[in-house]
Amino acid sequence: MTHIITHPAPAVPLTAGELLPWVVFVGLLSLMTLYFVGAEQGATSLVQGSAVHEFVHDGRHLLGFPCH
């Protein structure tokens, strides 16, 4: 009886060109999240009403953003 042992293919490192779109995507997503948690109210509000403010209210205080 012959046993064949296979090894997984070696990991190929990502190049900067392959990684750049993901870095940009995560950066923009982080900035949008920071905006909605930290600044979505008042004169710079993109959404009418207080729904977004109330949704992120506890997270705002947890991160140290004043809102009252």
Secondary structure, DSSP 4 states (H G I P E B T S, - for coil): -------PPPPPPPPHHHHHHHHHHHHHHHHHHHHHHHT-SGGG-SSSSSHHHHHTHHHHHHTT----
